[in-house]
Amino acid sequence: MAWCVGSQAGLTYRAIKLNIRAFNWERALALAQQHGCHIDTVVMHRQRYLAAAGAGEALPALAAAAQAWPVDAQAIKQRVQADKAAEAARCRA
């Protein structure tokens, strides 16, 4: 999805990223699912975290999301840039 559905302030990506940075994976996934966007972003960051830690997936919700959402890093990067640009444009308005 290009844009988040139901985002009141337009800061959905920021909220998801905040939870990713805090390693609050389940909350990040719940926000992404609630707003219908960036689910694959959460999955990508979780997979990178687990690879760096040398661990396997222990959270069932994230394991299911990883099965359902293929990770395309380039598409995620483009979508994140678009969200950041939209946020910056909103702040200038």
Backbone as CSV, one residue per row, in Angstrom:
resi,resn,N_x,N_y,N_z,CA_x,CA_y,CA_z,C_x,C_y,C_z
1,MET,0.833,-1.178,0.000,0.000,0.000,0.000,0.878,1.241,0.000
2,ALA,0.485,2.208,-0.762,1.272,3.422,-0.845,1.028,4.337,0.353
3,TRP,-0.200,4.446,0.781,-0.527,5.355,1.882,-1.206,4.593,2.995
4,CYS,-1.056,5.088,4.189,-1.663,4.452,5.341,-3.140,4.813,5.409
5,VAL,-3.939,3.834,5.721,-5.371,4.037,5.837,-5.693,4.438,7.265
6,GLY,-6.501,5.467,7.438,-7.001,5.835,8.756,-6.016,6.571,9.638
7,SER,-4.989,7.125,9.085,-4.011,7.839,9.903,-4.489,9.261,10.150
8,GLN,-4.770,9.596,11.384,-5.326,10.903,11.703,-4.322,12.025,11.503
9,ALA,-3.153,11.890,12.047,-2.170,12.966,11.976,-1.157,12.749,10.862
10,GLY,-1.243,11.637,10.174,-0.287,11.363,9.111,1.073,10.945,9.629
11,LEU,1.152,10.504,10.867,2.422,10.139,11.472,2.495,8.652,11.812
12,THR,1.803,7.851,11.062,1.759,6.416,11.335,3.131,5.789,11.220
13,TYR,3.860,6.118,10.147,5.196,5.544,9.993,6.076,5.908,11.183
14,ARG,5.987,7.144,11.633,6.803,7.596,12.769,6.491,6.773,14.018
15,ALA,5.210,6.499,14.259,4.811,5.711,15.428,5.307,4.266,15.315
16,ILE,5.211,3.708,14.121,5.689,2.340,13.900,7.200,2.286,14.107
17,LYS,7.923,3.227,13.521,9.378,3.249,13.636,9.821,3.450,15.082
18,LEU,9.097,4.262,15.835,9.401,4.462,17.250,9.352,3.131,17.997
19,ASN,8.332,2.335,17.727,8.205,1.037,18.384,9.257,0.051,17.906
20,ILE,9.646,0.125,16.639,10.725,-0.725,16.135,12.024,-0.380,16.864
21,ARG,12.324,0.899,16.979,13.554,1.328,17.655,13.574,0.945,19.128
22,ALA,12.395,0.838,19.729,12.278,0.437,21.130,12.197,-1.088,21.273
23,PHE,12.329,-1.805,20.156,12.230,-3.266,20.124,10.878,-3.749,20.635
24,ASN,9.861,-2.920,20.462,8.502,-3.269,20.839,7.814,-3.802,19.576
25,TRP,8.240,-4.987,19.184,7.857,-5.555,17.893,6.364,-5.801,17.770
26,GLU,5.756,-6.313,18.799,4.327,-6.630,18.717,3.483,-5.361,18.579
27,ARG,3.863,-4.296,19.254,3.130,-3.026,19.134,3.350,-2.428,17.750
28,ALA,4.563,-2.504,17.233,4.837,-2.000,15.889,3.982,-2.740,14.859
29,LEU,3.909,-4.050,15.000,3.096,-4.847,14.077,1.617,-4.518,14.238
30,ALA,1.157,-4.357,15.467,-0.254,-4.039,15.705,-0.615,-2.692,15.074
31,LEU,0.246,-1.698,15.209,-0.009,-0.397,14.577,-0.048,-0.513,13.064
32,ALA,0.904,-1.251,12.512,0.952,-1.437,11.061,-0.314,-2.129,10.557
33,GLN,-0.749,-3.144,11.256,-1.965,-3.855,10.855,-3.198,-2.979,11.028
34,GLN,-3.242,-2.221,12.107,-4.385,-1.343,12.378,-4.547,-0.308,11.264
35,HIS,-3.438,0.222,10.780,-3.487,1.267,9.759,-3.331,0.724,8.342
36,GLY,-3.088,-0.555,8.216,-3.018,-1.176,6.901,-1.796,-0.779,6.080
37,CYS,-0.679,-0.530,6.756,0.534,-0.165,6.024,1.773,-0.539,6.824
38,HIS,2.877,-0.655,6.136,4.197,-0.903,6.728,4.312,-2.220,7.486
39,ILE,3.451,-3.163,7.190,3.583,-4.480,7.811,4.889,-5.112,7.354
40,ASP,5.169,-5.007,6.060,6.417,-5.558,5.547,7.637,-4.824,6.100
41,THR,7.483,-3.553,6.439,8.569,-2.790,7.048,8.911,-3.368,8.418
42,VAL,7.893,-3.663,9.206,8.109,-4.261,10.523,8.773,-5.625,10.361
43,VAL,8.287,-6.408,9.408,8.848,-7.741,9.160,10.318,-7.627,8.761
44,MET,10.637,-6.697,7.874,12.022,-6.530,7.420,12.947,-6.182,8.588
45,HIS,12.545,-5.212,9.408,13.387,-4.808,10.536,13.523,-5.939,11.555
46,ARG,12.459,-6.692,11.763,12.517,-7.826,12.694,13.474,-8.892,12.164
47,GLN,13.412,-9.185,10.868,14.306,-10.183,10.289,15.758,-9.744,10.399
48,ARG,16.023,-8.470,10.183,17.388,-7.957,10.318,17.867,-8.067,11.769
49,TYR,16.994,-7.750,12.693,17.322,-7.847,14.118,17.647,-9.288,14.495
50,LEU,16.803,-10.209,14.067,17.018,-11.608,14.408,18.293,-12.145,13.774
51,ALA,18.589,-11.723,12.551,19.810,-12.163,11.881,21.040,-11.665,12.632
52,ALA,21.002,-10.416,13.074,22.126,-9.854,13.821,22.298,-10.549,15.173
53,ALA,21.189,-10.942,15.770,21.228,-11.605,17.072,21.485,-13.102,16.947
54,GLY,21.381,-13.627,15.731,21.563,-15.054,15.520,20.463,-15.879,16.163
55,ALA,19.255,-15.340,16.143,18.130,-16.005,16.800,17.032,-16.318,15.789
56,GLY,16.130,-17.170,16.196,14.968,-17.493,15.391,13.753,-16.725,15.889
57,GLU,12.721,-16.723,15.096,11.504,-15.991,15.450,10.772,-16.703,16.591
58,ALA,10.488,-15.966,17.658,9.797,-16.521,18.814,8.401,-15.939,18.990
59,LEU,8.077,-14.891,18.226,6.769,-14.248,18.346,5.844,-14.764,17.239
60,PRO,4.773,-15.468,17.607,3.882,-16.064,16.606,3.282,-15.051,15.620
61,ALA,2.919,-13.876,16.104,2.313,-12.880,15.211,3.302,-12.422,14.155
62,LEU,4.548,-12.264,14.531,5.562,-11.838,13.563,5.945,-12.975,12.628
63,ALA,5.918,-14.194,13.112,6.176,-15.348,12.243,5.090,-15.440,11.172
64,ALA,3.843,-15.236,11.564,2.734,-15.275,10.610,2.837,-14.125,9.609
65,ALA,3.198,-12.941,10.092,3.347,-11.784,9.206,4.478,-12.009,8.209
66,ALA,5.551,-12.625,8.653,6.681,-12.900,7.765,6.285,-13.870,6.652
67,GLN,5.399,-14.806,6.973,4.910,-15.745,5.953,3.993,-15.050,4.955
68,ALA,3.193,-14.114,5.430,2.177,-13.474,4.590,2.703,-12.280,3.796
69,TRP,3.763,-11.635,4.284,4.246,-10.402,3.662,5.676,-10.564,3.182
70,PRO,5.869,-10.699,1.873,7.246,-10.776,1.360,7.944,-9.430,1.536
71,VAL,9.235,-9.477,1.771,10.015,-8.268,2.003,10.701,-7.849,0.702
72,ASP,10.393,-6.648,0.260,11.048,-6.025,-0.888,11.676,-4.737,-0.374
73,ALA,12.964,-4.805,-0.042,13.646,-3.687,0.608,13.568,-2.407,-0.217
74,GLN,13.662,-2.517,-1.514,13.614,-1.328,-2.367,12.233,-0.675,-2.321
75,ALA,11.188,-1.464,-2.381,9.825,-0.925,-2.303,9.569,-0.297,-0.932
76,ILE,10.079,-0.926,0.113,9.917,-0.379,1.463,10.625,0.960,1.561
77,LYS,11.844,1.028,1.036,12.612,2.278,1.075,11.872,3.409,0.358
78,GLN,11.294,3.115,-0.790,10.542,4.117,-1.545,9.309,4.579,-0.779
79,ARG,8.612,3.636,-0.162,7.403,3.974,0.585,7.742,4.820,1.821
80,VAL,8.841,4.486,2.487,9.266,5.257,3.656,9.637,6.673,3.232
81,GLN,10.363,6.814,2.123,10.723,8.141,1.631,9.482,8.953,1.286
82,ALA,8.488,8.308,0.678,7.242,8.994,0.334,6.507,9.443,1.592
83,ASP,6.488,8.596,2.615,5.833,8.964,3.870,6.549,10.123,4.546
84,LYS,7.869,10.101,4.524,8.635,11.193,5.124,8.427,12.497,4.355
85,ALA,8.355,12.415,3.031,8.111,13.615,2.220,6.721,14.173,2.489
86,ALA,5.736,13.309,2.611,4.371,13.745,2.912,4.306,14.405,4.275
87,GLU,5.047,13.847,5.236,5.087,14.427,6.576,5.749,15.807,6.542
88,ALA,6.837,15.925,5.806,7.533,17.224,5.697,6.653,18.260,5.008
89,ALA,5.932,17.841,3.973,5.029,18.759,3.270,3.906,19.215,4.193
90,ARG,3.442,18.319,5.013,2.375,18.640,5.948,2.841,19.661,6.993
91,CYS,4.086,19.538,7.409,4.638,20.472,8.397,4.835,21.868,7.801
92,ARG,5.107,21.940,6.515,5.293,23.239,5.854,3.977,23.938,5.561
93,ALA,2.900,23.180,5.539,1.592,23.761,5.194,1.046,24.639,6.262
